[in-house]
Amino acid sequence: MAATAAVPLLGLSASLCVKAATTLGVFFVALRKHRQNHQHLRQKQRQQQGSDKTATAAEEEHIHTPPILAGPRPCMGDLSVTETVVNLVTCAPYFNMAWRVTKQGLAKLSVWNRLFSVSCSFTGLCALAYHLSSGPVRNFFRRLDYTAVALSAVSLTCARARPRPLFACAISAVLAPFQPLLVAAAHVFGTEIAFMRKALADPKLRDTHFVHTLAGVGAFTAFYADDWFPQVPYLHASWHILSAYATSLTPCLIPVD
């Protein structure tokens, strides 16, 4: 019996380890690439010292910095009308997340649950605005898009956690416009821990947790792949679908009280 009970525990622990290893692995690979690019730039600057400074400055602008280090900036997507249409259509799953919260009746229970539902819709609206925008205003909508994702992660923490970490969530909400990726990462990690613990306690949730894990890892991969290989179409749309689907499985974490 003990051996049988240990199997689900090992499976859930393995899925969490996969998430952590994927996150850390991609981050350190990105950091190493960033350092290599920086060293390459410094070497060329020394070689071209005394030459045209404009060329060096232009080259520096093209040095790729991972999004976790550079912060929000316009992606290289929407390179064609077809890709823009696909990116717009794949914003729909964010509104489906809000609908799922309402469908389960959770939005009627507390202001925090309603806030999570609204934040899902807000994320979809920001994504639509970003992909419809062009010119300098696109930079603003890109940061707003990142901030909306971070605030959705914060609102989910407020909805699911007991007791509610209101002070930590308030600090996170203030920091979200400035460090949205770090805020989102911190709250997503907390949600993953909570999901794993609930799946351990409730065997009926283990399949849902497994699918959530696969979708989350796929979304994380698509996010970084879109940043490193912007010429590949529809990676950003894949991020939309996978991230929204992974999040749509989390309302089971919200207590009915």
N, C-alpha and C positions, 0 to 999 in steps of 0.2 A: 504494500500500500504506500509506504514512504517513497519507494522508487517511482511509483506511478504518479504520485503527487508532485514529485520533483521535476517531472518532464515539462509541465507548463511553465514552472518557474525558470527552468533553464532556457526555454524558448523565448520567454519575454525578456529575460536578462540578455540573451543574445541579440534580440532586436534592438534593445537600447544601446548595446555596445556597438552595433552596426551604425546606428545614428551618430553616436559620439565619435566613432572612428572616422566616419565619412566627413563629418563637420570639421574635425581637427585636421584630417588629412588634406582636405581641399584648402583649408586656411593656410597651413604651413607650405603647401605647394605654391599657393598664390604669393605668400610672403617671400619665399625663395626666389620666385620669378621676379618679383618687384625689386629685390636686392640686386639680382643679376642685371636687370634693366638699368638700375641706378649706377652700377659699376660700369656698365657699357657706356652710359652717357658721360660719366666722369672721364673715362679713358678717351673718348672722342673729343671732349672739351680740351683735354691736355694736348691732344694731337693738333687741334685746330686753334690753339691759343694764338691770338693775334690776328686771326682771320675774320671772316664775316660773322659778326655776333648775331645777326638776324637769323642766319641759317641754323645756328646752334639753338637759339630760342625756339624756332619752329620745330626743330627735332625734339626738344624737350617736351613740347606739348603733346607729342605723339607717343611718349613713353607710357606704356599701359600700367595703370595702378589698379589693383583689385578693388572692388566696390567696398569691401569691409574696411579698407584703408583710405580710399579716396572719398567715400561718401556718395550721396545721390548725385547723379549727373545724367544727362540724356543718353539713352542707349542708342545704338546704331540701327535699331529696327525701323519698321515702317518705311522700308526702302522702295516699296511699290504699293500701288493701290490695292492689289490683292492681299498683300501682307497686312496692310492697315485694316482692311475689312475683317480679316481673320482675327486680328488683335482686338478689334471692337466687339465682335461676336463672342469671343471667349471671355469677355468681361461679365457675361450673363451669369456664370456660376457664382460670382460674388453675391448677386442678388438672391440666388437660390439658397445661399447660406442663411441669409436673413429670413427667408421664407421657411426654412426648416426649423429655425428657432420658434417662429410664430406657430407653425403647424403643431409642434409638440406642446403648445400652450405655455411655454416657458416665458414668453415675452409679457404675459399677463401677471406674472408672479411678483416681480420686483423691478425697481427702476434699473438695477444693474443688468438684469437679463434683457430688458428693453434696450439698454444702452449697447449691449453686445449686438443685438439685432440691427440697430441703427448704424453701428460702426461697420458692419458687413456691407450694408448698402452704400455707406459713405466711401468705402474702399472701391466699390464698383464704379461709383460716380467719378472718383478721382482718376481711376484708370481710363475711363472713357474720355475725360477731359484731356488727359495727357496724350493719348493717341490721336485725338482730334486737333491738337494744338500744333503750332509751328512757329519758328522764329524765336526771339528771346524769351517769350512767355512760356515756352516749352520747358525751360529750366525750372521755372516756378512750379509748374504742374508736376514735374518729375519729383521734386522734393516733397510736394504735397502728397503724391502717390506713396512715397516711402513712409511719410509720417502717418498716413491713414492705415497702412499695414501695421505699423508699430502700435497705434492706438487701438486697433482691433485686438492685438495680442494682449494689451493691457486690460481692455474691457472684458476679455474672456477670463483673465485671472480674477477680476473683481466678481464675475458671475459664478465661477466655479469654486473658489477658495473659501474655506470656513476655518477660522474666522477671516473675514475679508481684510486683506492687507492694504487698507485704504491709504495709509501714509506712503508706503512704497509705491503704490499705483499713482498717487498724486505726483510724487517725484518723477516717476517714469513719464507721466504725461507732459510734465514741464520739459524734460530732456528730449522727448520724442522729435521735435522739429530740428534739433541740433545733432543728435546721434540716433537716428531712427533704427539703423541696423543693429546697433548694440542693445537698444531697448527691446526691440522685437526678439532678438536672440535670447536674451535673459528670460523673457516671459514665455517664449516657446519652449525653452528647456524646462521651466517649471511645469508647464502643461504636459510635456512628455513624461515627466516623472509621475505626475498625478494620474495620467492615463495608464501607465504601467502598473501602478499600485492598485488601481481600481480593477484592471483586468486580472490581476492576481487574485483579488478577492471575489470576483464574479466571473466564472468560466464562460458565461454567455457572451462576454465582451471580448474574448480573446481573438476570435476571428476578425472582429471589427478593428481591434488594436493592430493586428497583423497587416490588414489592408491599409490602415492609416500609416503604418510605418513605411510600407512600400511606396505609397503616394508621397509621403513626406521626403523620403530619400530621393525619389524621382524629381520632385519639385526643386529641391536644393541643387541637384545636379543640373537641371535645366536653367536655373537662375545663374549659376556660374558659367555654364556653357554659353549662354546668351551674351555674357560679358566678355568672354575670351574669344568667341567665334561669332562676332556680330554679322558676318556675311552669310551665315547659315540661316535660312528663313524658318519661321514658325517655332523657333526655340522659345521665344517670349510667350507665344500663345500656349505652348506646352506648360510653361511656368504658371500661367493663369489657371489652366484646367487642373493641374496636379495640386497646386497649393490650395485652391478653393475646395477641391474634393477632400483633401486631407483635413482641412478645417471643418468641413461640413459633417465630419464624423465625431466631432468633439462635443456637441450638445449633450451627449450621454453623461458627460462629466458634471453637468450643472445640476445641483440638487433641487428636488422639488420640495421647497419649504417656504 
